[in-house]
Amino acid sequence: MADLGHVAWPPEPIRTERLVLREPEARDRTRFVELLASPEVHAYLGGPRPRDVLERELPEVPERWPGSFVVELGGVMIGHILLRRATEHRRPAAVGKADLGYLFLPTAWGHGYAAEACAAALDWFDAALPGEPVVLTTQSANVASMRLAAKLGFSEVERFHAWDAEQWLGMRPPAM
C-alpha cells in the first residue's frame, strides 16, 4: 500500500453529528495498542498482534500519513480509518485504486459510528481526489463489514480465496 499522493494533509478535523475525524496524535498510542491487540477486532484479519510487541514497536504517533484518520467520540479514540493506494493487491481490479480500511474498538460496535465515520472519510476523499473509485476488501464471513460496505455504496467486484478464507472485493464508483 502507498499513500494517496498529492492531497492537502492534514485536513482540518472533520466533524460529524457525533464524531471527529482527525490526524493521529501521541495521546492515541494507548488506544492504538488496544485496537491492534484486540482478538475481537482482528477476528477476520488474521488475529491480533501481541500487546508486548506493540508496546515495544509502535511509534509515539502511530499511523501518521495522508489518509489515516483517528475516529474520536467525546475526546477519546474509538477507531481508525485508513485510505491508502492499493499499489500491491491480490486482485488486479483493486491495483492502483484507493483502498478503504477501518478498525473500531468493540465498545464502539453497534452504534453506527463506523458508517458515520467512513461516510465522512469518503466525502473528504471525494473532495480531495474527485473522480476516483474506492475499493474495500473484507472476509465474506464478516457480516457486519459486508453490511457496512453495502451501506457505503460498495458493490461486489469479485470473491476470492486468501488468508485461509473467502474474501469479498467491493468497489465504490467515483462521486460525480
PyMOL commands that set and color helices and strands:
alter all, ss='L'
color gray80, all
select helices_A, chain A and resi 26-37+51-57+92-94+106-108+113-128+143-151
alter helices_A, ss='H'
color red, helices_A
select strands_A, chain A and resi 14-15+20-22+68-73+76-85+98-104+134-139+155-162+165-172
alter strands_A, ss='S'
color yellow, strands_A
deselect
rebuild
show_as cartoon
